[in-house]
Amino acid sequence: LWSSAVLFIIPPRQSIPDSATMCYCYDMGKFSKGAIQRLQLHVFQGKTSLQVFTEMYTLLSSDLEKARKAAQNENDEYYRRVYLLMLHSFVEAVLFRLKQHLLDQRENLGITITDNEKLVLDEQTVEMLENGTLQRKDLMVTQKKNLKFTLKFLKRKLDLDREPDFGGHGWESYCYSLEKRNSLAHPKFPGDLQISDDDLETVTKADDWIMEELVSIMNGFSKLSGAKQGDN
């Protein structure tokens, strides 16, 4: 079983490839204060970063799977719009929580993070104010850039053998689905609200590609954690 310090929950969604590794998280409520300190799990608002990841992933993946099934089975574009919006809400949330978990576990995994990298992983930047002081503020970046950075950064830090696939049909499907999401979120014409059968098929392919990439990252956490435990 994976180290409980870096364990992720991956509910068996329809979109996850059959070959993907499935695993389930311990009930974090069973961890004692000593165990949390020993595992160096960062605690904020009474929860560890792993608890927050698990809570958000479980809720969003469940909603996403329900939306996917409804979009495929119901002859109603409403469900297709919900599915498209849910997919990209899922992506944004999981990308942020993965970056936060890497920050939380960098010492356990023997990973060095620079101050500048930490700032980006926190999705923050710095601006100079009129009074000559510096102030942190939210980093405004497109989801596409965020996804590329996160997958490449985690691949490098986790020393994954597999490169993120940014050249295949899955990536193309993701980019198209993101454009459709942007049009749906900021509609200007009736066509911006419509999702055809072909559009739905492309969104589904994007969903499958995203899950395959996320599973690769999560397996990378597992592999590196196991190697570090073996060293100890």
Disulfide bonds with the S-S distance in Angstrom:
none
